């Protein structure tokens, strides 16, 4: 069975991975210059995709509050329970 602590660790790793991916794609987009904003650029699609994924609850700052609550034994919303 998955414990609250192991579940919190997985959630924290997913949030960190999301954050790192967004930063990498943002940097690549910025380095590509104005060509990156055209529809013909693969980077503009990647930027939209990664920014859309970053809107998921597992990638937001809220997940760190949930992880903290799980680790310290605080109450969390039912949808956030493991």
C-alpha positions as CSV (number, residue, x, y, z in Angstrom):
1,X,0.0,0.0,0.0
2,X,1.0,3.6,-0.7
3,X,1.7,5.6,2.5
4,X,0.9,9.3,2.9
5,X,4.7,10.0,3.0
6,X,5.5,8.0,-0.2
7,X,2.5,9.6,-2.0
8,X,3.6,13.0,-0.9
9,X,7.1,12.3,-2.2
10,X,5.7,11.3,-5.6
11,X,3.6,14.4,-5.8
12,X,6.5,16.7,-4.9
13,X,8.7,15.0,-7.6
14,X,5.9,15.5,-10.2
15,X,5.6,19.1,-9.3
16,X,9.3,19.7,-9.5
17,X,9.5,17.9,-12.9
18,X,6.7,20.1,-14.2
19,X,8.4,23.3,-13.0
20,X,11.8,22.2,-14.5
21,X,10.2,21.4,-17.9
22,X,8.4,24.7,-18.0
23,X,11.6,26.6,-17.3
24,X,13.5,24.6,-20.0
25,X,10.9,25.2,-22.6
26,X,10.6,28.9,-21.7
27,X,14.4,29.3,-21.9
28,X,14.5,27.5,-25.3
29,X,11.6,29.7,-26.6
30,X,13.4,32.9,-25.4
31,X,16.7,31.8,-27.0
32,X,15.1,31.0,-30.3
33,X,14.1,34.6,-30.9
34,X,11.1,35.9,-32.8
35,X,11.1,32.9,-35.1
36,X,9.7,30.8,-32.2
37,X,6.4,32.5,-32.2
38,X,5.3,31.5,-35.7
39,X,3.1,28.5,-36.3
40,X,5.8,26.9,-38.3
41,X,8.0,26.7,-35.3
42,X,7.9,23.5,-33.2
43,X,8.8,25.5,-30.2
44,X,5.6,27.5,-30.1
45,X,3.6,24.3,-29.9
46,X,5.9,22.9,-27.2
47,X,5.5,26.2,-25.2
48,X,1.7,26.0,-25.4
49,X,1.7,22.3,-24.5
50,X,4.0,22.7,-21.5
51,X,2.2,25.8,-20.2
52,X,-1.1,23.9,-20.5
53,X,0.2,20.9,-18.6
54,X,1.5,23.4,-16.0
55,X,-2.0,24.4,-15.2
56,X,-2.8,21.0,-13.9
57,X,-3.1,20.8,-10.1
58,X,-0.1,18.5,-9.8
59,X,2.1,21.3,-11.2
60,X,0.7,24.3,-9.3
61,X,2.0,25.9,-6.1
62,X,-1.1,24.4,-4.3
63,X,0.5,20.9,-4.6
64,X,3.3,22.0,-2.2
65,X,0.6,22.9,0.4
66,X,-1.0,19.5,0.0
67,X,2.4,17.7,0.2
68,X,3.2,19.7,3.4
69,X,-0.2,18.8,4.9
70,X,0.2,15.1,4.1
71,X,3.7,15.0,5.5
72,X,2.7,16.7,8.8
73,X,-0.5,14.8,9.2
74,X,-2.8,17.8,8.5
75,X,-6.2,17.5,7.0
76,X,-6.4,17.7,3.2
77,X,-9.3,17.9,0.8
78,X,-10.8,14.4,-0.1
79,X,-9.6,14.7,-3.7
80,X,-6.0,15.2,-2.5
81,X,-5.9,12.1,-0.3
82,X,-4.0,9.1,-1.4
